[in-house]
Amino acid sequence: MFKIISLFLSVLLSLFIASCGTGNTTAQPAGKVTAEKVAKTTTYVTMPGNTAIAVALVDAIDTDVQLSGAEFRARLSRPIVVDGHTLFADGAGAKGILNKVVQSGHLKTPAELNYSLTAIQDGSGRWVNVGTNAIQETKASHTNREVAMIGGGALVGGIVGKLIDKKGSTEIGAAAGAAAGTGLSAATGKQDIFHAVGTEVVFYSSQSTQVALR
């Protein structure tokens, strides 16, 4: 009798161990399959150097107002597409920096502006750092001949009106003409560099940039 009971218990123990082993074997593949389904692969596309990046300014740029180091906002005026992949959509946010701003002085100091793009917003709202070649602008200064003619007073209004292309040349020319009798003091028109909101500017990437597709 004791032998029968012992044999019966041995059989039950063997069946229990076998069932445990079978459970573990089936659980592992199921876990692996689930992990593979959940895992996502991120694809990267390289935006090559010298890629044209056209933007429309959201903030006006004015050397009479802004200082070196100030940031400005813009939006892409056309999408950036590489190998059929849209890296940045039309209207995507962009931002840049004014590397150097020199305010126009009187007579001889010309205004200078050096600026570049620093980042573009991708479809998920993440800012992607980009490097672009800087754009350098310099406003021409008054020549000695123009200064002399302004001092003479005869052509003050016409000359100043020709030289100054910001904020209305007619009013500035008329005011200078009224002050013609004061000689060189009439030549106080400033020639700052001004780009209004909506102005389109084209930058070119200075290096390749990897962009993640979402």
C-alpha positions as CSV (number, residue, x, y, z in Angstrom):
1,M,0.0,0.0,0.0
2,F,2.8,2.4,0.9
3,K,4.5,1.7,-2.4
4,I,1.4,2.5,-4.3
5,I,0.9,5.8,-2.5
6,S,4.6,6.7,-3.0
7,L,4.3,5.9,-6.7
8,F,1.2,8.0,-7.0
9,L,2.8,11.0,-5.3
10,S,5.9,10.7,-7.6
11,V,3.7,10.7,-10.7
12,L,1.9,13.9,-9.4
13,L,5.2,15.6,-8.7
14,S,6.5,14.7,-12.2
15,L,3.3,16.1,-13.8
16,F,3.6,19.3,-11.7
17,I,7.2,19.9,-12.7
18,A,6.4,19.2,-16.4
19,S,3.6,21.7,-16.3
20,C,5.8,24.4,-14.8
21,G,8.4,23.9,-17.4
22,T,5.9,24.1,-20.2
23,G,4.5,27.4,-18.8
24,N,7.9,29.0,-18.8
25,T,8.6,27.9,-22.3
26,T,5.5,29.5,-23.7
27,A,5.8,32.7,-21.7
28,Q,9.2,33.7,-23.0
29,P,8.3,33.8,-26.8
30,A,5.1,35.6,-26.0
31,G,7.1,38.3,-24.1
32,K,9.6,38.6,-27.0
33,V,6.9,39.0,-29.6
34,T,5.2,41.8,-27.5
35,A,8.5,43.6,-27.1
36,E,9.1,43.5,-30.9
37,K,5.7,44.9,-31.6
38,V,6.1,47.8,-29.1
39,A,9.6,48.7,-30.3
40,K,9.7,51.5,-32.8
41,T,12.6,52.3,-35.2
42,T,13.5,56.0,-35.7
43,T,14.5,56.8,-39.3
44,Y,17.1,59.6,-39.8
45,V,17.5,61.6,-43.0
46,T,20.5,63.9,-43.6
47,M,19.9,67.4,-44.8
48,P,23.0,68.1,-46.8
49,G,25.2,71.2,-46.6
50,N,24.3,74.1,-48.9
51,T,20.6,73.3,-48.7
52,A,18.5,76.5,-49.4
53,I,16.3,77.5,-46.4
54,A,13.8,80.1,-47.4
55,V,12.0,81.9,-44.5
56,A,9.7,84.8,-44.1
57,L,10.4,87.1,-41.1
58,V,8.0,87.0,-38.2
59,D,10.0,89.8,-36.4
60,A,11.1,92.9,-38.2
61,I,14.9,93.5,-38.2
62,D,16.1,97.1,-37.7
63,T,19.7,98.2,-37.0
64,D,18.3,101.3,-35.4
65,V,16.5,99.3,-32.8
66,Q,18.1,95.8,-32.2
67,L,21.5,95.0,-30.8
68,S,24.1,92.3,-31.5
69,G,23.0,88.9,-30.0
70,A,19.3,89.5,-30.3
71,E,17.2,86.6,-31.6
72,F,14.6,86.9,-34.4
73,R,11.7,84.7,-35.4
74,A,10.7,83.5,-38.9
75,R,8.7,80.8,-40.7
76,L,9.7,78.5,-43.6
77,S,8.2,80.0,-46.8
78,R,8.6,76.6,-48.5
79,P,9.1,73.0,-47.2
80,I,12.5,71.3,-47.1
81,V,12.3,68.0,-48.8
82,V,15.2,65.5,-49.1
83,D,14.9,62.2,-51.1
84,G,11.1,62.4,-51.0
85,H,11.0,63.0,-47.2
86,T,9.6,66.2,-45.9
87,L,12.0,67.2,-43.1
88,F,10.4,70.5,-42.4
89,A,6.9,71.6,-43.5
90,D,5.9,74.8,-45.1
91,G,5.2,77.3,-42.4
92,A,7.4,75.6,-39.8
93,G,8.8,77.8,-37.1
94,A,12.4,79.0,-37.4
95,K,14.6,81.3,-35.3
96,G,17.9,83.0,-35.8
97,I,20.4,85.4,-34.3
98,L,21.8,88.8,-35.1
99,N,25.5,88.1,-34.9
100,K,26.5,91.7,-35.4
101,V,24.5,95.0,-35.5
102,V,26.0,98.4,-36.1
103,Q,23.7,101.3,-35.9
104,S,24.0,104.0,-38.6
105,G,25.9,107.0,-37.5
106,H,25.8,110.5,-39.0
107,L,27.6,111.0,-42.3
108,K,30.4,108.4,-42.3
109,T,29.4,105.4,-40.1
110,P,27.4,102.9,-42.2
111,A,24.9,100.5,-40.7
112,E,26.0,96.8,-40.7
113,L,24.0,93.7,-40.2
114,N,25.2,90.1,-39.9
115,Y,22.6,87.4,-39.2
116,S,22.1,83.7,-39.5
117,L,19.5,81.0,-38.8
118,T,20.0,78.7,-35.8
119,A,17.0,76.3,-35.5
120,I,13.9,75.0,-37.3
121,Q,10.9,73.3,-35.7
122,D,10.0,69.8,-36.9
123,G,6.5,68.2,-37.1
124,S,6.5,67.2,-33.5
125,G,7.4,70.7,-32.3
126,R,11.0,69.8,-31.4
127,W,13.6,72.4,-32.3
128,V,16.4,71.1,-34.5
129,N,19.6,73.0,-34.5
130,V,20.9,73.9,-37.9
131,G,24.0,75.8,-39.0
132,T,23.7,78.3,-41.8
133,N,26.1,80.7,-43.6
134,A,25.7,84.2,-42.2
135,I,24.2,87.0,-44.4
136,Q,26.3,90.2,-44.3
137,E,24.7,93.6,-45.2
138,T,26.3,97.0,-45.2
139,K,24.6,100.3,-45.9
140,A,26.7,102.7,-48.0
141,S,27.9,105.9,-46.2
142,H,27.6,109.4,-47.6
143,T,30.4,110.4,-50.0
144,N,32.3,113.6,-49.7
145,R,30.6,115.0,-52.8
146,E,27.2,114.4,-51.3
147,V,28.1,116.0,-48.0
148,A,29.5,119.1,-49.8
149,M,26.3,119.5,-51.8
150,I,24.2,119.1,-48.7
151,G,26.3,121.8,-47.1
152,G,25.7,124.1,-50.0
153,G,21.9,123.9,-49.4
154,A,20.7,124.0,-53.0
155,L,19.9,120.3,-53.4
156,V,19.4,119.2,-49.8
157,G,15.8,117.9,-50.2
158,G,16.5,115.9,-53.3
159,I,19.8,114.4,-52.2
160,V,18.6,113.3,-48.7
161,G,15.4,112.0,-50.2
162,K,17.5,109.9,-52.6
163,L,19.9,108.6,-49.9
164,I,17.3,107.6,-47.3
165,D,15.0,104.8,-48.1
166,K,13.4,104.2,-44.7
167,K,10.3,105.6,-43.1
168,G,9.4,108.0,-45.9
169,S,12.0,110.0,-47.8
170,T,9.6,112.8,-48.7
171,E,9.2,114.1,-45.1
172,I,12.9,113.7,-44.3
173,G,13.9,115.5,-47.4
174,A,11.6,118.4,-46.8
175,A,12.8,118.8,-43.2
176,A,16.4,118.8,-44.3
177,G,15.6,121.4,-47.0
178,A,14.1,123.7,-44.5
179,A,17.4,123.5,-42.5
180,A,19.6,124.2,-45.5
181,G,21.0,127.4,-44.1
182,T,22.7,125.6,-41.3
183,G,25.3,123.9,-43.6
184,L,26.5,120.5,-42.6
185,S,24.2,120.2,-39.7
186,A,21.4,119.5,-42.2
187,A,23.0,116.2,-43.1
188,T,21.8,114.2,-40.1
189,G,19.8,111.5,-42.0
190,K,20.6,108.0,-40.8
191,Q,20.7,105.0,-43.2
192,D,19.8,102.0,-41.1
193,I,19.1,98.6,-42.5
194,F,15.4,97.6,-42.1
195,H,13.6,94.4,-43.1
196,A,9.8,94.4,-42.5
197,V,7.7,91.5,-41.2
198,G,7.1,89.1,-44.1
199,T,10.4,89.8,-45.8
200,E,11.7,86.6,-47.4
201,V,15.3,85.7,-46.7
202,V,17.2,82.7,-48.1
203,F,19.9,81.1,-46.0
204,Y,22.1,78.2,-46.9
205,S,23.0,75.4,-44.5
206,S,26.7,75.4,-43.7
207,Q,26.9,71.7,-42.7
208,S,24.9,68.5,-42.9
209,T,22.2,67.9,-40.3
210,Q,20.5,64.6,-39.3
211,V,16.8,65.0,-38.9
212,A,14.6,62.3,-37.3
213,L,11.4,61.5,-39.1
214,R,8.4,61.2,-36.8
